[in-house]
C-alpha cells in the first residue's frame, strides 16, 4: 500500500504530531507492504520535526489557502501519479480542497481518507462542499460526538463517517516511588505534597486560571494542595498573567510553572492527579496519556472528554469553566487517597483497553486498505 501523508499546516500541535505518528506506524507495520510518502509545507515546524526524528521521502508544496487551489492540486496530482499513490491520508481541514481536486486531476484516483480532529459547527451541503466530500472515501473522527456532528452537518455522506479513537503509548519508563520522591524534590515539591498537574498550551481556553482559583479555595479551606502547570505560552506574557493571578490570591508558592516538555507522561507520574480544564476539547489527549501512566484524572464535562472518563469510575468530571466544581472534585481526591487509587487503577485499565497505540494504528491501516478496495 502506497500511502501519501498530507499536511500543509505550519504549526506543531497534536494534529501535526499525529501526522508524524501515522507515518511512522504505517511505515513500520508488520505487513511490510507499506510505502509512505510525506507532503508538507517546506520549513514548517512539522517539516523540521520530520527532519529531526525520521528519514521519510518528502515532497513540498507551497501553501496558500484558496477554495480553488487548482495549480497546487495539479502539482499534487503529479506527485500522486509519479509515486503510484494508493491512498491520501489527510488531517488538516484547509487541505481538503487541495486533496479533493488533486484526486480529481490524478490518473490513479487514489482513495482519500480524512482523519478529522477539529470540531464542525455549521452545515456544509452546498454545491462546492458536496464536491469536496464526494471525493472522500472515508472520514475518521476522533470521538463519537464529533462523528455525530459531522453526520448532522454533512448529511449526504454520513455513511462515509466513522470514529477511530486516538491511540496513546504507555510511558517509556514507569517511575518507582524513590524516583518520584527525588524528582519531586528536585522540582520543589516534597514527597508528601498533593500535586495536581495541568499540562497543555498556556492560554485562557486551556483553563489554567481555573486550577489557580481551585488551589486558592483549597488553601482557604485548610487543604495544602500544590499545582504543576506545564506548557508554552501561545501569547507572550500569559504565564506572567497567571503568576499575577496566583500572587494576588496568595497561592503563588503553591504552584510551580514549567515550560513545554517533550515527555509529558514522565511529569504526569509526579502528580497525584492530572487535570484537563479546557472549555471545549474535541478529544483531550492528555487524559488517556495520564491514565496509561497510572495517574488519576479530572476532566471538563464537555466535548469528547465524557467519552474518555466514566465519572467516578475511571476519573472525575467537573462542570465546564466552573472553578468551584473543579475544586470539589479535586478535594475528593485530596481527602480520600483510597478513592484516588481506585480511580487511577480503573482508569489505567480502561485506557489500556480503549486507547492502545498499536491497536489504533492497526485499525487505521485496515481502514486505509478498505478505502482503497472500495475506491477501485
ABEGO torsion letter per residue (X at the ends): XBBBBBBABABBBAAAAAAAAAAAAAAABAAGABBBBBBBBBGBAAAAAAAAABBBBBBBBBBBBBABBAAAAAAAAAAAAAAGBABBBBABAAAAAAAAAAAAABAAGBBBBBBBABBBABBBABAAAAAAAAABABBBBABAAAAAAAAAABAAAAAABBBBBBBBBBBABBBBAAAAAAAAAAAGBBAABBBBBBBEBBBAAAGAAAAAAAAAAAAAAGBBBBBBBBEBBABBGAAAAAAAAAAAAGAAAABBBBBBBABAAAAAAABABBBBABABBAAGAAAAAAAAAGBBBBBBBBEAAAAABBBGAAEBBBBBGBAAAAAAAAAAAAABAAAAAAAAAAAAAAAAAAABAAAAAAAAAAAAAAAAAAAX
